[in-house]
Amino acid sequence: MVGPRASSPDLARQALELDPSIVALLPCGAFVIGTQNGTEVGFLNPALALGLTDNEALGPLGVQARAMLQRVLAEV
């Protein structure tokens, strides 16, 4: 398994400004797994991860980050 980083420092900064404790949930990790059927590439869903907080202001950041990561996946 390989774990490259796919992050947006600007989105991370915005999230940290809204809620410093969000650092534990910042979804910057990706995964690449060899399976019996080939290779699987994916990301933690940032909208779900940031939704674990009670801070509704983080929701739009999670949606934006998910869209960015989906664009990356589409090119893999």
C-alpha positions as CSV (number, residue, x, y, z in Angstrom):
1,M,0.0,0.0,0.0
2,V,1.2,3.5,-0.9
3,G,0.0,6.6,0.9
4,P,0.6,9.8,-1.2
5,R,-0.5,13.2,0.0
6,A,-3.1,15.1,-1.8
7,S,-3.9,18.3,0.0
8,S,-5.0,21.9,-0.4
9,P,-3.2,24.1,2.1
10,D,-5.7,26.9,1.5
11,L,-8.7,24.7,2.5
12,A,-6.8,23.3,5.4
13,R,-6.0,26.8,6.7
14,Q,-9.7,27.8,6.3
15,A,-10.8,24.8,8.3
16,L,-8.3,25.4,11.0
17,E,-9.4,29.0,11.3
18,L,-13.0,27.8,11.8
19,D,-12.1,25.0,14.3
20,P,-8.5,24.3,15.4
21,S,-9.4,20.9,16.7
22,I,-10.2,19.8,13.1
23,V,-6.6,19.0,12.6
24,A,-7.3,15.4,13.5
25,L,-9.8,15.1,10.7
26,L,-8.0,16.9,7.8
27,P,-8.5,14.5,4.9
28,C,-5.2,14.8,3.1
29,G,-4.5,11.1,2.7
30,A,-5.0,9.0,-0.3
31,F,-4.6,5.3,-0.8
32,V,-3.4,3.0,-3.6
33,I,-4.1,-0.7,-3.0
34,G,-3.2,-3.6,-5.1
35,T,-6.2,-6.0,-5.3
36,Q,-6.9,-9.3,-7.1
37,N,-8.7,-7.2,-9.7
38,G,-6.0,-4.6,-10.3
39,T,-5.3,-1.4,-8.4
40,E,-7.7,0.7,-6.3
41,V,-7.1,4.4,-5.8
42,G,-9.1,6.5,-3.4
43,F,-9.4,9.2,-0.8
44,L,-11.1,9.7,2.5
45,N,-14.3,11.6,1.8
46,P,-13.6,15.1,3.2
47,A,-17.3,16.0,3.4
48,L,-17.9,13.1,5.6
49,A,-14.8,13.6,7.7
50,L,-15.5,17.3,8.3
51,G,-19.2,16.5,9.0
52,L,-18.1,14.7,12.1
53,T,-17.8,18.0,13.9
54,D,-20.6,20.2,15.2
55,N,-19.3,23.2,13.2
56,E,-21.6,23.6,10.2
57,A,-19.3,26.2,8.7
58,L,-16.9,23.3,7.8
59,G,-19.5,21.7,5.5
60,P,-18.8,23.8,2.4
61,L,-15.0,23.2,2.8
62,G,-15.6,19.5,2.8
63,V,-17.7,19.6,-0.3
64,Q,-15.1,21.7,-2.1
65,A,-12.3,19.4,-1.1
66,R,-14.3,16.3,-2.2
67,A,-14.8,17.9,-5.6
68,M,-11.1,18.6,-5.9
69,L,-10.2,15.0,-5.0
70,Q,-12.8,13.6,-7.4
71,R,-11.1,15.6,-10.2
72,V,-7.8,14.0,-9.3
73,L,-9.4,10.5,-9.3
74,A,-10.9,11.1,-12.7
75,E,-7.4,11.6,-14.1
76,V,-5.9,8.4,-12.5
